[in-house]
Amino acid sequence: MPSPLVLAHRGARQEAPENTLEAFSLALTQGADGVELDVHRTADGGLVVHHDADAAKVGILATRSLRDIQAARPEIPTLDEVLDACAGSLVNVEIKNSPGDADYEVEDMAAELVVGCFERRGFADNVLVSSFNLATINRVRTLSPTVPTGFLTMFANDALDALDVCTANGHHALHPNVFMLGGDMAERVCGRAHELGLQVNVWTVNDLDEIQRLAAAGVDAIITDTPPAACVALARS
């Protein structure tokens, strides 16, 4: 059974500021196969990488121009900058657009901007787009059926039911929270997913025993805050 990919959750966030070029570059030097990040739109159609919609010293990112954001917080990168820094590695782009978010919008403008970014770059980047909002990744699929998409799920979801949702909507992967895969559920979910031609990319896994257990169950990627430790757990170093 092949070893799962190691994806650095917001970069090497335990050793560098999360969602920064420093954190992403460090994670790749530590052996990660790729990174996971969060993206929000700006008021003028830019895309910036930051976990929350509301950023310190800036306010709600969607209400500010890219120029203003960069002036106030120069460490907040654009999606283009991260894709350039991670060229050749997998970049899991999570679009933040859930009801209750400060920049939530039913129009899914961020999804359109993300696909537009990939198109402008010639679809040359190794990317996977995920979201907790099914409508958001459905929009990505409508705009570009070739861009891989993953459905993020948490405790309120049943992982096996979520696989059916992925299949019905044409998505490529399920991204369950690690606590959804306890007991024999990891083997059951991975077995069913692979029968359906889907990947299982689990988040956020930092316990070394859990990483080994999930790898043995057949997950396709481990999203972790500790890429060096994950590589050790998977006997890569």
Backbone bond lengths (Angstrom), bond angles and torsions (degrees), N, CA, C in turn:
res aa  C-N    CA-C-N  psi(-1)  N-CA   C-N-CA  omega(-1)  CA-C   N-CA-C  phi
1 M - - - 1.467 - - 1.533 109.47 -
2 P 1.337 118.09 127.15 1.468 119.75 -179.19 1.527 111.70 -64.90
3 S 1.334 115.06 149.64 1.460 120.68 178.16 1.525 109.54 -71.03
4 P 1.339 117.70 141.22 1.470 119.09 178.22 1.521 111.73 -67.72
5 L 1.305 115.70 155.16 1.453 120.59 172.73 1.522 109.81 -67.24
6 V 1.311 115.43 151.47 1.466 122.05 173.59 1.522 107.50 -108.74
7 L 1.328 116.03 117.24 1.466 121.62 178.67 1.521 108.93 -113.68
8 A 1.311 116.24 125.64 1.463 121.70 -176.71 1.527 109.90 -79.97
9 H 1.322 115.89 116.90 1.460 123.75 -177.68 1.530 110.53 -69.34
10 R 1.321 116.07 106.56 1.472 122.93 -175.52 1.528 111.14 61.34
11 G 1.315 116.06 26.38 1.462 121.00 -178.18 1.519 111.20 86.05
12 A 1.313 115.90 -166.34 1.472 121.27 177.77 1.525 107.89 -79.60
13 R 1.319 115.97 70.12 1.464 121.90 -166.70 1.520 113.81 -73.60
14 Q 1.308 118.75 -10.93 1.458 120.10 176.23 1.520 111.98 -85.21
15 E 1.337 115.97 -11.67 1.462 120.00 -177.90 1.519 113.43 -124.11
16 A 1.308 117.88 -6.89 1.465 122.22 179.16 1.525 107.72 -151.33
17 P 1.327 117.75 157.84 1.467 119.47 179.17 1.532 111.31 -57.13
18 E 1.332 115.95 130.04 1.458 119.88 -174.78 1.522 112.54 -63.21
19 N 1.333 114.67 151.34 1.463 122.22 177.48 1.519 112.75 58.33
20 T 1.330 116.59 34.69 1.460 121.30 175.20 1.523 109.11 -119.40
21 L 1.326 115.56 161.44 1.463 119.44 178.00 1.517 110.81 -59.74
22 E 1.333 116.80 -36.38 1.454 120.74 177.69 1.528 110.74 -60.30
23 A 1.322 117.06 -45.67 1.457 120.67 -178.35 1.527 111.78 -66.59
24 F 1.304 117.43 -39.25 1.456 120.23 -179.29 1.532 111.13 -69.86
25 S 1.313 116.87 -45.24 1.463 120.06 -179.83 1.523 111.27 -63.72
26 L 1.340 116.50 -40.15 1.452 120.36 179.42 1.526 110.79 -63.62
27 A 1.316 117.02 -42.64 1.465 120.59 -179.53 1.522 111.34 -58.93
28 L 1.317 116.63 -40.70 1.455 119.71 -179.23 1.525 111.37 -68.60
29 T 1.323 117.18 -36.10 1.467 119.53 176.96 1.526 111.01 -69.45
30 Q 1.328 116.93 -23.58 1.464 121.53 179.34 1.528 112.77 -82.72
31 G 1.314 116.99 -2.72 1.461 120.21 176.18 1.509 115.73 109.76
32 A 1.321 118.03 -1.15 1.466 119.26 178.37 1.525 110.30 -63.66
33 D 1.336 115.67 146.13 1.464 121.07 177.55 1.519 111.83 -81.57
34 G 1.325 115.73 -16.32 1.447 120.34 -178.85 1.508 109.96 -178.22
35 V 1.311 115.81 -171.78 1.460 120.93 -176.49 1.521 109.88 -134.17
36 E 1.320 113.97 159.22 1.463 122.25 172.82 1.518 107.17 -116.56
37 L 1.333 116.76 138.70 1.460 120.50 -178.36 1.518 110.27 -143.97
38 D 1.345 114.81 169.03 1.467 122.52 179.04 1.523 108.77 -117.56
39 V 1.319 116.45 137.04 1.459 119.51 -177.09 1.527 111.08 -126.60
40 H 1.347 114.45 143.46 1.466 122.92 175.57 1.521 107.66 -133.76
41 R 1.319 115.21 153.89 1.465 119.52 175.92 1.524 110.13 -86.97
42 T 1.326 115.17 160.17 1.463 121.29 173.74 1.528 108.36 -105.28
43 A 1.318 116.15 173.47 1.469 120.22 -177.34 1.523 112.44 -65.65
44 D 1.330 116.79 -26.30 1.458 120.65 -176.89 1.529 112.96 -106.52
45 G 1.321 116.62 22.92 1.460 119.45 173.57 1.505 115.97 86.25
46 G 1.317 117.53 15.71 1.449 120.46 174.31 1.521 110.70 -87.64
47 L 1.321 115.97 173.96 1.461 122.01 177.34 1.518 108.81 -132.02
48 V 1.330 115.74 122.34 1.459 120.14 -179.02 1.524 109.83 -120.71
49 V 1.328 114.63 153.08 1.457 121.78 -175.21 1.524 108.86 -102.93
50 H 1.341 114.85 110.95 1.467 121.74 -177.30 1.523 106.70 -163.21
51 H 1.332 117.20 144.79 1.459 118.82 -175.22 1.520 112.84 -70.23
52 D 1.318 117.57 -52.07 1.462 120.75 -175.32 1.525 111.27 -93.97
53 A 1.324 115.38 153.52 1.464 120.33 176.87 1.527 111.77 -68.15
54 D 1.328 115.32 -28.64 1.468 122.25 -177.81 1.525 108.12 -105.40
55 A 1.320 116.93 115.25 1.465 121.49 -176.33 1.522 110.76 -108.32
56 A 1.319 116.10 138.80 1.463 121.27 177.40 1.528 110.25 -56.39
57 K 1.316 115.97 140.34 1.470 124.98 178.90 1.532 112.76 70.98
58 V 1.338 116.82 -0.46 1.466 120.40 -177.55 1.520 111.38 -123.93
59 G 1.335 116.31 -46.28 1.451 121.08 -171.60 1.516 109.72 95.81
60 I 1.310 116.90 -156.91 1.461 120.77 -178.57 1.521 108.90 -70.82
61 L 1.316 115.73 119.32 1.465 121.33 -172.81 1.520 112.45 -58.00
62 A 1.327 117.05 -36.48 1.463 120.71 -177.19 1.523 113.42 -69.07
63 T 1.330 116.53 -10.43 1.468 119.85 179.54 1.535 112.17 -102.57
64 R 1.318 116.60 1.31 1.465 121.05 -177.28 1.517 110.69 -120.34
65 S 1.327 115.79 150.08 1.461 119.98 178.09 1.524 110.12 -75.43
66 L 1.303 115.66 158.12 1.466 120.27 177.68 1.526 110.40 -59.63
67 R 1.303 116.66 -38.90 1.468 120.41 -179.71 1.528 110.66 -62.89
68 D 1.329 116.74 -43.08 1.461 120.08 -179.86 1.528 111.18 -66.22
69 I 1.333 116.54 -40.01 1.463 120.49 179.50 1.524 110.31 -63.59
70 Q 1.319 116.48 -44.76 1.466 119.84 -178.42 1.520 111.66 -67.95
71 A 1.323 116.79 -30.61 1.462 119.38 178.11 1.518 111.23 -70.59
72 A 1.335 116.34 -39.57 1.465 120.95 -178.57 1.522 112.56 -80.67
73 R 1.327 116.56 -36.04 1.469 121.71 -175.28 1.534 108.94 -137.40
74 P 1.333 117.87 75.14 1.472 119.88 -175.97 1.515 113.95 -62.24
75 E 1.346 117.75 -17.03 1.469 119.56 179.94 1.526 112.65 -78.98
76 I 1.338 118.02 -12.39 1.461 120.46 177.33 1.529 108.28 -78.09
77 P 1.331 117.86 114.27 1.468 119.36 -175.55 1.519 112.70 -85.39
78 T 1.313 115.55 162.61 1.457 120.93 169.85 1.524 108.55 -85.03
79 L 1.315 116.06 162.10 1.461 119.36 176.89 1.524 110.33 -61.70
80 D 1.315 117.64 -40.06 1.469 120.62 177.80 1.530 111.36 -57.56
81 E 1.311 116.55 -42.96 1.464 119.66 -179.14 1.525 111.58 -62.93
82 V 1.320 116.50 -40.12 1.466 119.36 179.46 1.524 110.46 -69.08
83 L 1.311 117.62 -41.92 1.458 119.84 178.75 1.522 111.06 -62.04
84 D 1.315 116.91 -37.47 1.466 120.02 176.64 1.524 110.95 -65.71
85 A 1.333 116.17 -43.13 1.465 120.54 -177.44 1.526 111.69 -68.59
86 C 1.331 116.67 -26.98 1.473 121.28 -176.34 1.524 111.95 -107.89
87 A 1.314 117.09 22.24 1.468 121.19 -177.62 1.529 110.63 -52.36
88 G 1.326 115.52 129.50 1.451 121.08 179.41 1.516 113.92 92.32
89 S 1.321 118.12 -16.68 1.463 122.85 178.44 1.527 109.58 -104.85
90 L 1.322 115.72 157.89 1.456 119.81 179.54 1.523 110.88 -73.37
91 V 1.313 116.44 132.77 1.462 122.42 176.32 1.523 108.31 -119.58
92 N 1.328 115.31 113.24 1.464 122.08 176.70 1.527 107.61 -89.69
93 V 1.321 115.89 107.20 1.461 122.83 -177.64 1.522 108.58 -94.19
94 E 1.335 116.72 108.37 1.455 119.57 175.57 1.525 109.25 -91.48
95 I 1.315 116.62 120.75 1.460 121.36 176.29 1.524 107.95 -87.69
96 K 1.325 116.11 118.61 1.460 121.61 178.89 1.532 108.93 -84.43
97 N 1.329 116.20 110.91 1.471 118.33 -179.84 1.525 109.97 -160.03
98 S 1.325 115.98 57.57 1.459 120.60 179.93 1.525 110.26 -101.14
99 P 1.339 118.01 146.97 1.466 119.84 174.48 1.531 109.65 -54.08
100 G 1.309 115.57 132.73 1.456 120.31 -175.58 1.512 112.56 103.17
101 D 1.338 117.63 -22.96 1.462 120.05 174.34 1.524 109.50 -66.23
102 A 1.305 116.11 147.40 1.471 120.08 -177.46 1.521 112.77 -64.16
103 D 1.329 117.18 -21.91 1.467 119.88 -179.57 1.533 111.91 -116.00
104 Y 1.332 116.10 21.51 1.467 119.13 -178.87 1.526 110.78 -61.62
105 E 1.340 115.30 139.27 1.462 120.15 177.62 1.525 109.52 -150.08
106 V 1.312 116.10 134.78 1.459 120.06 -178.93 1.523 111.07 -72.10
107 E 1.323 117.60 -19.20 1.465 120.41 -177.87 1.528 112.70 -73.76
108 D 1.327 117.66 -15.23 1.469 122.24 179.33 1.527 112.49 56.23
109 M 1.338 115.17 47.29 1.458 119.02 178.29 1.520 111.91 -63.00
110 A 1.330 116.87 -35.54 1.462 119.31 -180.00 1.526 110.90 -62.44
111 A 1.326 116.83 -38.97 1.461 120.29 178.30 1.528 110.59 -61.45
112 E 1.318 116.16 -42.16 1.463 119.71 178.87 1.519 111.16 -64.70
113 L 1.331 116.65 -39.96 1.461 120.10 179.57 1.525 111.41 -67.56
114 V 1.321 116.99 -38.55 1.462 119.96 179.41 1.529 110.56 -63.82
115 V 1.313 116.92 -48.04 1.462 119.65 178.08 1.524 110.47 -62.63
116 G 1.336 116.47 -38.77 1.463 119.99 177.03 1.514 111.98 -61.85
117 C 1.320 117.10 -36.77 1.455 121.68 176.59 1.526 110.46 -62.49
118 F 1.321 116.74 -47.80 1.463 120.29 179.34 1.529 110.93 -61.59
119 E 1.325 115.77 -41.29 1.466 120.22 -178.98 1.518 110.56 -64.26
120 R 1.327 115.88 -44.38 1.470 120.37 179.00 1.523 111.53 -60.31
121 R 1.330 116.07 -30.23 1.458 121.32 -179.84 1.532 111.94 -91.31
122 G 1.328 116.06 10.97 1.452 120.75 176.00 1.514 114.71 74.36
123 F 1.329 117.06 20.91 1.467 122.41 -177.91 1.532 111.18 51.27
124 A 1.330 115.29 35.05 1.466 120.37 -176.46 1.526 113.29 -90.82
125 D 1.331 117.58 -10.32 1.463 120.90 -176.16 1.522 111.39 -85.89
126 N 1.330 114.88 149.78 1.468 122.04 177.00 1.524 107.24 -88.46
127 V 1.321 116.96 97.54 1.464 121.23 -171.09 1.516 111.80 -130.55
128 L 1.313 113.89 159.38 1.461 124.09 172.03 1.524 105.79 -143.08
129 V 1.324 117.91 126.45 1.457 121.86 -178.23 1.522 109.49 -103.13
130 S 1.327 116.67 128.19 1.459 120.77 179.35 1.522 110.28 -128.10
131 S 1.329 114.86 162.10 1.463 120.68 175.98 1.521 108.79 -166.40
132 F 1.341 115.50 151.53 1.458 120.62 170.44 1.521 110.74 -73.97
133 N 1.323 116.68 -21.09 1.462 121.73 -178.33 1.525 109.12 -90.72
134 L 1.320 116.28 109.55 1.458 120.61 -178.49 1.521 111.56 -58.54
135 A 1.333 116.85 -38.36 1.466 119.95 -179.90 1.524 111.67 -61.63
136 T 1.330 116.13 -32.48 1.467 120.08 -178.34 1.523 111.06 -68.44
137 I 1.335 117.46 -47.23 1.464 117.35 179.03 1.527 111.45 -74.11
138 N 1.316 117.02 -25.43 1.464 118.70 172.06 1.525 110.52 -63.14
139 R 1.337 115.43 -38.51 1.469 119.71 177.98 1.521 110.84 -64.10
140 V 1.320 116.38 -40.78 1.470 120.31 177.09 1.521 109.50 -60.21
141 R 1.332 117.47 -44.85 1.456 121.43 -179.90 1.538 111.30 -61.97
142 T 1.323 116.24 -39.23 1.465 119.43 179.10 1.521 110.99 -64.98
143 L 1.327 115.78 -41.88 1.460 120.61 -177.68 1.519 112.63 -72.31
144 S 1.337 116.48 -35.23 1.457 120.09 -178.75 1.528 109.62 -152.64
145 P 1.313 118.26 93.99 1.470 121.36 -178.06 1.523 114.12 -61.76
146 T 1.338 117.69 -15.39 1.475 119.63 -177.67 1.524 112.84 -86.43
147 V 1.326 118.42 -13.91 1.467 120.93 179.35 1.523 109.08 -78.94
148 P 1.338 119.18 121.26 1.469 120.71 179.65 1.526 111.24 -63.86
149 T 1.320 116.15 141.72 1.460 121.58 -177.87 1.522 110.79 -132.60
150 G 1.339 115.23 147.87 1.451 121.23 -179.85 1.521 111.21 -132.91
151 F 1.331 115.45 140.74 1.468 122.60 -178.35 1.527 108.64 -96.36
152 L 1.328 115.95 114.70 1.459 122.54 177.64 1.524 110.47 -80.60
153 T 1.328 116.62 132.67 1.456 119.90 -178.48 1.520 110.91 -134.65
154 M 1.351 114.10 154.46 1.455 121.18 177.78 1.520 109.68 -127.82
155 F 1.330 115.61 -162.78 1.457 122.02 -168.74 1.526 114.29 -60.52
156 A 1.326 117.90 -28.91 1.458 120.06 -177.32 1.528 112.02 -70.52
157 N 1.329 116.67 -15.13 1.454 121.04 -178.50 1.525 111.46 -95.41
158 D 1.314 117.16 147.67 1.454 122.22 166.99 1.523 106.80 -90.87
159 A 1.326 116.68 126.54 1.463 120.17 -173.03 1.525 112.11 -61.85
160 L 1.315 118.22 -39.08 1.458 120.29 -179.97 1.528 111.03 -68.49
161 D 1.326 116.44 -39.97 1.470 119.38 175.41 1.526 110.54 -63.71
162 A 1.323 116.14 -37.92 1.469 120.18 -179.40 1.525 111.65 -63.99
163 L 1.329 117.12 -31.18 1.466 119.90 175.27 1.515 110.91 -62.37
164 D 1.317 116.60 -39.39 1.470 120.21 177.88 1.522 110.71 -64.90
165 V 1.341 116.15 -37.18 1.463 120.11 176.88 1.525 110.06 -62.90
166 C 1.331 116.52 -43.64 1.464 120.46 178.30 1.527 110.98 -58.95
167 T 1.313 115.70 -47.07 1.463 120.28 -178.80 1.524 111.29 -63.07
168 A 1.322 116.75 -44.85 1.463 120.92 -177.66 1.518 112.19 -63.21
169 N 1.326 116.18 -28.63 1.469 120.08 -176.82 1.519 113.65 -104.74
170 G 1.322 117.17 4.47 1.459 120.80 174.02 1.512 115.41 77.34
171 H 1.324 117.74 24.87 1.459 119.67 -179.45 1.519 111.22 -87.72
172 H 1.320 115.20 161.27 1.457 121.36 -170.93 1.523 113.60 -95.74
173 A 1.347 116.95 -21.51 1.460 118.91 -171.85 1.519 110.97 -151.27
174 L 1.325 114.31 153.99 1.456 122.31 169.27 1.516 107.16 -108.28
175 H 1.340 115.95 134.68 1.467 121.74 178.76 1.531 108.32 -116.87
176 P 1.330 117.37 81.82 1.468 119.67 -178.46 1.521 111.97 -83.59
177 N 1.327 115.79 150.09 1.456 120.14 169.43 1.518 108.57 -66.09
178 V 1.336 116.35 145.82 1.465 120.99 -175.62 1.522 112.33 -56.24
179 F 1.331 117.86 -32.94 1.460 120.31 -177.34 1.530 112.74 -71.37
180 M 1.333 117.50 -10.15 1.457 121.34 175.74 1.527 112.00 -82.16
181 L 1.335 116.88 -9.58 1.463 120.57 -173.69 1.522 112.03 -115.46
182 G 1.321 117.16 34.35 1.451 120.66 177.68 1.517 112.47 -74.18
183 G 1.328 116.45 163.29 1.460 121.50 177.49 1.516 111.19 59.14
184 D 1.356 115.24 -135.14 1.467 118.83 -179.02 1.523 112.54 -88.39
185 M 1.353 116.45 5.06 1.464 119.12 -176.67 1.530 111.52 -65.22
186 A 1.328 117.79 -32.91 1.463 119.97 179.85 1.526 110.93 -59.89
187 E 1.333 116.79 -48.78 1.463 120.31 179.31 1.528 111.01 -63.85
188 R 1.329 116.79 -41.35 1.463 120.33 -178.55 1.531 111.27 -64.64
189 V 1.333 115.59 -44.48 1.460 119.74 -178.41 1.526 110.85 -67.85
190 C 1.334 116.85 -45.24 1.466 119.48 -179.50 1.527 111.07 -64.11
191 G 1.338 116.36 -42.32 1.454 119.17 179.09 1.509 112.15 -60.73
192 R 1.328 116.45 -46.64 1.461 120.69 179.80 1.527 111.37 -66.79
193 A 1.332 116.85 -41.80 1.462 120.45 179.76 1.516 111.36 -60.19
194 H 1.303 116.77 -44.91 1.465 119.53 -177.41 1.523 111.33 -70.30
195 E 1.325 117.55 -30.10 1.469 119.91 172.30 1.527 110.77 -62.24
196 L 1.344 115.49 -34.87 1.459 121.39 -178.88 1.528 112.81 -86.31
197 G 1.334 116.90 -4.18 1.465 120.59 -178.10 1.512 113.18 79.48
198 L 1.343 117.25 23.47 1.454 122.29 -179.19 1.528 110.82 -106.99
199 Q 1.320 115.98 156.75 1.452 122.40 173.84 1.521 109.81 -97.93
200 V 1.337 115.53 156.99 1.461 122.35 173.65 1.522 107.42 -122.44
201 N 1.330 115.88 112.30 1.462 122.38 -179.41 1.524 107.51 -115.93
202 V 1.318 117.63 108.04 1.462 121.74 -168.35 1.524 111.56 -98.91
203 W 1.346 115.77 143.61 1.457 121.66 -178.53 1.531 109.14 -134.92
204 T 1.296 118.45 164.33 1.453 129.26 -33.04 1.518 105.81 -94.96
205 V 1.322 117.94 121.98 1.458 122.86 -168.74 1.526 109.36 -113.47
206 N 1.345 115.35 113.98 1.463 120.71 -178.76 1.525 113.44 -117.59
207 D 1.321 117.31 -17.76 1.462 121.46 179.81 1.531 109.70 -77.77
208 L 1.320 116.60 127.95 1.458 120.25 -173.81 1.529 112.23 -65.02
209 D 1.319 117.19 -38.77 1.463 119.85 177.51 1.527 111.15 -64.10
210 E 1.328 116.06 -38.56 1.464 120.00 178.38 1.527 110.86 -66.71
211 I 1.323 116.71 -39.47 1.466 120.06 177.94 1.522 110.02 -59.64
212 Q 1.333 116.80 -44.75 1.460 120.64 179.95 1.531 111.49 -67.14
213 R 1.333 116.49 -39.68 1.462 120.15 179.05 1.519 111.19 -63.13
214 L 1.317 116.45 -45.25 1.458 120.45 -178.18 1.525 111.36 -69.46
215 A 1.333 116.52 -35.89 1.465 119.80 176.09 1.525 110.16 -61.97
216 A 1.337 116.30 -43.05 1.459 120.56 179.21 1.528 111.33 -65.08
217 A 1.336 116.48 -30.16 1.466 120.78 179.45 1.522 112.08 -75.12
218 G 1.343 116.75 -18.32 1.459 119.89 175.27 1.510 116.61 106.44
219 V 1.353 118.15 17.59 1.465 117.85 177.82 1.521 109.71 -63.05
220 D 1.319 115.27 153.47 1.468 120.44 -176.26 1.514 113.19 -90.95
221 A 1.330 117.36 -26.24 1.460 120.70 178.38 1.517 109.87 -151.32
222 I 1.323 114.32 143.69 1.460 123.29 174.17 1.517 107.28 -108.95
223 I 1.316 117.38 118.36 1.463 122.10 175.45 1.524 106.64 -95.96
224 T 1.331 116.92 120.35 1.458 121.11 -167.48 1.522 112.23 -141.53
225 D 1.337 114.88 153.24 1.467 121.07 173.13 1.526 111.21 -83.92
226 T 1.339 116.76 -11.38 1.466 121.31 -172.31 1.519 110.95 -125.75
227 P 1.331 118.32 70.66 1.471 119.49 -176.72 1.523 114.92 -57.85
228 P 1.345 120.96 -40.11 1.469 117.95 179.63 1.525 112.25 -63.13
229 A 1.337 116.68 -42.50 1.457 120.34 179.39 1.517 110.81 -65.96
230 A 1.313 117.28 -37.59 1.468 120.24 178.54 1.526 110.26 -63.64
231 C 1.322 116.69 -39.99 1.461 119.81 178.71 1.526 110.60 -64.13
232 V 1.322 116.78 -38.14 1.467 120.27 176.96 1.517 109.99 -65.78
233 A 1.326 117.10 -44.30 1.468 120.78 -179.68 1.515 111.55 -60.76
234 L 1.323 116.23 -30.61 1.469 121.21 -179.56 1.524 111.61 -93.37
235 A 1.341 115.52 11.65 1.470 122.02 176.36 1.515 112.94 59.73
236 R 1.338 115.01 38.29 1.463 118.73 175.94 1.507 112.79 -91.52
237 S 1.337 116.34 -15.93 1.462 119.21 -179.23 1.503 109.27 -151.38
